[in-house]
Amino acid sequence: MPIRFRLAVIVGVAASVIVVTGATLDHLNDAFRQLHHSLWLVGPLVVVAAAVGAWILAGRVLQPVDKMRAEADAISDAGLDSRLAVPGTNDSLAALAVTLNRLLDRLQSSLSGQREFVSAASHELRTPLAALKAEIEMANHAGSLSPDDQQAVFDEVEYRVEQLIRLSESLLVLAQGDEGSMRFNLVLQPVEPLVRDSLAAYQAAAGCKEVMLALDTEPGVECEVDGVRFEQIVGNLLDNAIRYAPSGSVVEVSLHRCQDTAVLTVIDQGPGMPEEFLPVAFDRFSRGDPSRSLSGEGSSGSGLGLAIVRMLVERHGGTVSIDNLPSGGAQATVEIPSPTRPPVGSLANRINGVKSAYPVGHVDSMNLLQWL
């Protein structure tokens, strides 16, 4: 039934005449039907066209990302010197390329460091192993050697074995530090006894070179340290100072407090270090004199002692530096945080005394007043 539109209009009230008129809406219905049919026919085409356009647009937008992915996939551990091309669009994609290149820089630096470490460690191990092999071959002909020569061979073998043990222990310490597996038992304690114990352990080595160890300490200096590791710090610095100290000289060790920092210094009267060596003095396998080797008196060591010192000091939250003195010799300085404790008899100490004297929950006001 066709839809009709009817309109009633009151022409005159007095005459009570009502005129009703109407108009057909068929043309509107036809228009709606045509529109409905058109939407069913054109709508899917529009949706398909929009999807294809979106796919093409997304492909063009993501084309630089896909190119960057291919470049990153082509970079291997053997070619970390390559970098991703940074687009000049100055947008998020360019920022991503810059970030990835920085990541590659860090990976390359880490991998290069590991390769250098392995190469240097192999070189360091090869020298004492070759000497040890020669001594063992000589010991096989012990029948043709005098007792003194045999004893010299055995002493040399023992020295080389100890050298390998020290080098292996140093490599293990550095490897544990890199992995973060080294455990530290940090305890707030006086560090003066630790310094004295370290000096006592190196008295014999200093005596062999006729070097005197002098200690100047400030009493009461406390730090939150691992006792074993702190003695290792002091020992490595002493070992380095004694190695370069001339016969008859003095290695001075001092410990004092500067505000909230404990300052440990080790000074020798040796020839000092080359200026170009100072910036890399704490790098692994670095030596002040590259011509020296592990063999012979006056050896510059494995180049790991100061590297271990820096690692251990940093794990204690401190810093370490080394400089040449104007008067000659070198000075190593270690700074470690030293928190202040309340003075004896202070209110904080008295309250702590109450807490230690009475169980938790049994400290009343009378107890507190009696103690204070």
Stockholm file with secondary structure:
# STOCKHOLM 1.0

chainA/1-372         MPIRFRLAVIVGVAASVIVVTGATLDHLNDAFRQLHHSLWLVGPLVVVAAAVGAWILAGRVLQPVDKMRAEADAISDAGLDSRLAVPGTNDSLAALAVTLNRLLDRLQSSLSGQREFVSAASHELRTPLAALKAEIEMANHAGSLSPDDQQAVFDEVEYRVEQLIRLSESLLVLAQGDEGSMRFNLVLQPVEPLVRDSLAAYQAAAGCKEVMLALDTEPGVECEVDGVRFEQIVGNLLDNAIRYAPSGSVVEVSLHRCQDTAVLTVIDQGPGMPEEFLPVAFDRFSRGDPSRSLSGEGSSGSGLGLAIVRMLVERHGGTVSIDNLPSGGAQATVEIPSPTRPPVGSLANRINGVKSAYPVGHVDSMNLLQWL
#=GR chainA/1-372 SS CCCEEEEEEEEETTTTEEEEEEEECHHHHHHHHHHHHHHHHHHHHHHHHHHHHHHHHHHHHHHHHHHHHHHHHHCCTTCTTCCCCCCTTCSHHHHHHHHHHHHHHHHHHHHHHHHHHHHHHHHHHHHHHHHHHHHHHHHTTGGGSCHHHHHHHHHHHHHHHHHHHHHHHHHHHHHHHHHTCCCCCCEEEESHHHHHHHHHHTHHHHHHTTCEEEEEECTTCEEEECHHHHHHHHHHHHHHHHHHSCTTCEEEEEEEEETTEEEEEEECCSCCCCTTTGGGTTSTTCCSCTTCCSSSTTCCCCSCHHHHHHHHHHHTTCEEEEEECTTSSEEEEEEEECCCCCCTTCHHHHHHHHHHHSCTTCCCHHHHHHHC
#=GC SS_cons         CCCEEEEEEEEETTTTEEEEEEEECHHHHHHHHHHHHHHHHHHHHHHHHHHHHHHHHHHHHHHHHHHHHHHHHHCCTTCTTCCCCCCTTCSHHHHHHHHHHHHHHHHHHHHHHHHHHHHHHHHHHHHHHHHHHHHHHHHTTGGGSCHHHHHHHHHHHHHHHHHHHHHHHHHHHHHHHHHTCCCCCCEEEESHHHHHHHHHHTHHHHHHTTCEEEEEECTTCEEEECHHHHHHHHHHHHHHHHHHSCTTCEEEEEEEEETTEEEEEEECCSCCCCTTTGGGTTSTTCCSCTTCCSSSTTCCCCSCHHHHHHHHHHHTTCEEEEEECTTSSEEEEEEEECCCCCCTTCHHHHHHHHHHHSCTTCCCHHHHHHHC
//
